[in-house]
Amino acid sequence: MELSAQKLIYFSPTQTTQKVLTAIAEGTGIGSTAHLDLTAPAADGNGVTEINQELALIGVPVYGGRVALDAVNRLQQIKGNQTPAIIIVVVYGNREFEDALVELRDIATAAGFVPVAAGAFIGEHSFASETMPIANGRPDSDDLEKARTFGQTVRKKLDQLQTLNAEVLLQVPGNTTYKERMPRNGISPVTTEETCTLCGTCTDVCPTAAIAVGETVETDKERCIICCACVKNCPSGARIMADPNIQKVADWLHTNFSKYKNPELFS
C-alpha cells in the first residue's frame, strides 16, 4: 500500500500523547508528516476535517478508563474516508486503560478510518508529583524507542497490504459496553496567589477554557477535566492540586501502581 503522507491527530493536554505519536511517525518513515492538534478549545469549532490518502495516527489520554468526552466530541469532527489508522492510547498513569482503547477504535471506525494497529502506552499520571510519583517521566526513552519500532512494524504490515478490509475489525482489549463515564465533580487545581505572576500560561494550556486570568486566576470547576496541564506547565509552580480527595487518589495510585509497565501493542 502506497502512503506518502501521515497525519498525527491527538488530544494531548500534557504532551505525552503527542510525544508517543511523534515517535511512531518517525518509525513509519513516511516522509510528509502533519499535525492535527485537537487539544485547544478552538478545535470545537473547526468544522469537519477530511483525511484522505494519509496514514492517520490517532491518540488520546485515558480518563477513568474512557476517552475524555471533550476528545470524543472533537474526534467526531474528523472524517476518515477509509483511511488506515493507528490507534494509540496513552497517559493511563500505570493503572489500566480499561475500555478506552476499544472506545477509540470504535470512534475511529465510525469516522471512516480502518484501524490496522493499536497500542496502549504509559504516560506520567495527571496526579503525579515529585513527592507522589506515578509513572513520572513517562513516556521515557525506552517507551519512545518501542514506539518507533512499533511504527516500523506497522509500516511493514501496510507495505504487505494490497487493500484495506473495513469489515475486519481490529481486536483490542476492552468492553464494547463501555464502563460508565466518571462525571465532572467540581474539583480543579487552585492557584497560590503568593507565587502566581498572572502570566496566563494556565489559560493557554487548558483544553476546556476553564481558566480565566485577570487580577486573579479564576477556574470554572464544572469545565475542568483535571488533566493538570496547568499544574505541570505553570512556570512559577503556583497552580497546585490541593483537593484532599485527589490527594487520596494519588496516594492510592502511588501505593498500588508504581510497578513499571511496558506498552501493549496490537496489530
Residue, then its C-alpha position, 0 to 999 in steps of 0.5 A: m500500500e502506497l502512503s506518502a503522507q501521515k497525519l498525527i491527530y491527538f488530544s494531548p493536554t500534557q504532551t505525552t500523547q503527542k510525544v508517543l505519536t511523534a515517535i511512531a511517525e518517525g518509525t513509519g518513515i513516511g516522509s510528509t508528516a502533519h499535525l492535527d492538534l485537537t487539544a485547544p478549545a478552538a478545535d470545537g469549532n473547526g468544522v469537519t476535517e477530511i483525511n484522505q490518502e494519509l496514514a492517520l495516527i490517532g491518540v488520546p489520554v485515558y480518563g477513568g478508563r474512557v476517552a475524555l468526552d471533550a476528545v470524543n466530541r472533537l474526534q467526531q469532527i474528523k472524517g476518515n474516508q477509509t483511511p488506515a489508522i493507528i490507534i494509540v492510547v496513552v497517559y493511563g498513569n500505570r493503572e489500566f486503560e480499561d475500555a478506552l482503547v476499544e472506545l477509540r477504535d470504535i470512534a475511529t471506525a465510525a469516522g471512516f478510518v480502518p484501524v490496522a494497529a493499536g497500542a496502549f502506552i504509559g504516560e506520567h499520571s495527571f496526579a503525579s508529583e515529585t513527592m507522589p510519583i506515578a509513572n513520572g517521566r513517562p513516556d521515557s526513552d525506552d517507551l519512545e524507542k518501542a514506539r518507533t519500532f512499533g511504527q516500523t512494524v506497522r509500516k511493514k504490515l501496510d507495505q504487505l497490504q494490497t487493500l484495506n478490509a473495513e469489515v475486519l475489525l481490529q481486536v483490542p482489549g476492552n468492553t464494547t459496553y463501555k464502563e460508565r463515564m466518571p462525571r465532572n465533580g467540581i474539583s480543579p487545581v487552585t492557584t497560590e496567589e503568593t507565587c502566581t505572576l498572572c502570566g496566563t500560561c494556565t489559560d493557554v494550556c487548558p483544553t476546556a477554557a476553564i481558566a480565566v486570568g485577570e487580577t486573579v486566576e479564576t477556574d470554572k470547576e464544572r469545565c475542568i477535566i483535571c488533566c493538570a496541564c496547568v499544574k505541570n506547565c505553570p512556570s512559577g509552580a503556583r497552580i497546585m492540586a490541593d483537593p484532599n480527595i485527589q490527594k487520596v487518589a494519588d496516594w492510592l495510585h502511588t501505593n498500588f501502581s508504581k510497578y513499571k509497565n511496558p506498552e501493549l501493542f496490537s496489530 
